[in-house]
Amino acid sequence: MKFDVLIVGAGLAGAALAAALRGSTLKIGIVEARPPSRPAGWDPRIYAISPTNADFLSAIGIWQHLDPTRMAPVYDMEIHGDAGGRLDFSAYDSGLRELAWILESSLMQQELWETVKRQHNVTLICPASPAALSIDDAAARLTLTDGRRIEARLVVAADGRDSWVRQAAGIGARNTPYDEKGVVANFRCEKAHRNTAFQWFRPDGVLAYLPLPEQHMSMVWSAPDAIADELVALSPEALCAKVAAAGGHRLGALELVTPAAAFPLRLMRVDTAVQARLALIGDAAHAIHPLSGHGINLGYQDARVLAEQLAALPAWRDPGELPVLRAYARARAEETALLQYTTHGLNRLFKPADPLLSGLRNLGLNLTNKLPVLRNALVRYAIAGRF
Ligand SMILES: Cc1cc2nc3c(=O)[nH]c(=O)nc-3n(C[C@H](O)[C@H](O)[C@H](O)COP(=O)(O)OP(=O)(O)OC[C@H]3O[C@@H](n4cnc5c(N)ncnc54)[C@H](O)[C@@H]3O)c2cc1C
């Protein structure tokens, strides 16, 4: 099999790249280990998607097909420090329709999958996994575990944090474990959330409530490993009581609708996002702390930018040329580094129990809250990537 672009991994980032290339003349192959599945009830993996990425998903024909009864806009956000600090964001004050959308990972995944399956210039090779990769001046060659051979002018690694392709290509990755897990669970709430997202920086981690339809909310509690393990082991009743108390009973009593699951957290920075005939996108290119809810938001923008660069090439240009790929890497470097350092810095800033530091960080939140220009600029940067 021969392709112009071979994408390994049809998760959110890889499938979005393929969908974004639907208007191009490029012949695309996708190697994916397993087709996506949609859990009964609410998916434990719920993501905050920025308006910029809602627009991107709309432009590639995905957003408009998502079930609107499974998505909630965020109009307001309250951030609480660990000693009385508070920062509020409002879509209305910032001149935006919403700050973010909250929805299930598998809702987007399913729609992306069905879309690329129907796409005229895509061949889905699934279930399949790579066993060997070799790259030379002429092409990249991938051998699958079942012996099939694929040749492509460009290979895109979209196979997640532990990317097989990245490792097979010898690209180094520096991992900084947080010794924390992101504990996620979904609840029905006694009180209306009014489309507000809440976040508490607590001595036992960062707790977030994200609004979902039908008076539901999704919890993400990034907690030190031992506390995270305790949370997952609690009975449903005890977990509800603990999460309600940790959130100051803001949404009243809670009823568990999706059991708790925990994901180990780490910062991952790669030595390079590109090589001749190879580009990394999504979690294969970067992993960040989920406290800002930006992981796949970065991945979608990787897909958008790479697709734009590839689609703009004249027919005689080789999509695997290093200068083409370097332009993609340069375009993505700033936002990726900024979010990695900001989320890492915030996580570190709110960790120590030192009372002086605690006073300073809470003062910082309160000061920012009193400066609407700075506050609104922060919202615009988080949403659109520019002040
Ligand atoms: C607790 C938690 C909360 C989060 N909340 C948010 C949030 O609110 N907003 C946000 O933007 N992000 C959030 N994230 C981050 C988000 O989960 C990731 O950034 C996102 O899932 C990465 O998508 P991806 O497509 O790059 O990789 P993945 O989702 O890992 O997809 C990789 C794909 O490649 C396939 N694959 C892997 N290896 C192979 C192989 N060898 N052969 C073939 N196929 C292979 C897999 O089957 C999969 O389909 C959160 C993460 C955590 C842990």
The ligand as a Gaussian input file, in Angstrom:
#p B3LYP/6-31G(d) Opt

LIG

0 1
 C       -7.955000      13.335000      33.665000
 C       -7.790000      13.995000      32.323000
 C       -8.640000      15.029000      31.961000
 C       -8.465000      15.675000      30.719000
 N       -9.301000      16.719000      30.394000
 C       -9.106000      17.372000      29.228000
 C       -9.948000      18.500000      28.880000
 O      -10.848000      18.908000      29.612000
 N       -9.712000      19.124000      27.688000
 C       -8.702000      18.719000      26.850000
 O       -8.506000      19.344000      25.797000
 N       -7.925000      17.652000      27.132000
 C       -8.092000      16.975000      28.308000
 N       -7.297000      15.898000      28.611000
 C       -6.261000      15.470000      27.631000
 C       -6.797000      14.524000      26.560000
 O       -7.284000      13.359000      27.178000
 C       -5.687000      14.140000      25.573000
 O       -4.966000      15.297000      25.217000
 C       -6.255000      13.500000      24.299000
 O       -6.982000      12.320000      24.589000
 C       -5.123000      13.151000      23.324000
 O       -5.667000      12.714000      22.116000
 P       -4.738000      12.053000      21.009000
 O       -5.622000      11.776000      19.839000
 O       -3.509000      12.861000      20.797000
 O       -4.199000      10.704000      21.682000
 P       -5.023000       9.427000      22.200000
 O       -6.361000       9.804000      22.714000
 O       -4.107000       8.713000      23.131000
 O       -5.258000       8.556000      20.884000
 C       -4.245000       7.750000      20.336000
 C       -4.859000       6.803000      19.318000
 O       -3.814000       6.018000      18.745000
 C       -4.141000       4.639000      18.820000
 N       -2.874000       3.918000      18.984000
 C       -1.999000       4.020000      20.003000
 N       -0.946000       3.237000      19.811000
 C       -1.156000       2.605000      18.619000
 C       -0.427000       1.655000      17.877000
 N        0.771000       1.201000      18.292000
 N       -0.949000       1.213000      16.711000
 C       -2.156000       1.684000      16.278000
 N       -2.886000       2.595000      16.936000
 C       -2.395000       3.045000      18.092000
 C       -5.061000       4.494000      20.019000
 O       -5.882000       3.341000      19.914000
 C       -5.851000       5.804000      19.937000
 O       -6.972000       5.690000      19.110000
 C       -7.436000      15.251000      29.836000
 C       -6.607000      14.188000      30.191000
 C       -6.768000      13.578000      31.433000
 C       -5.848000      12.447000      31.828000

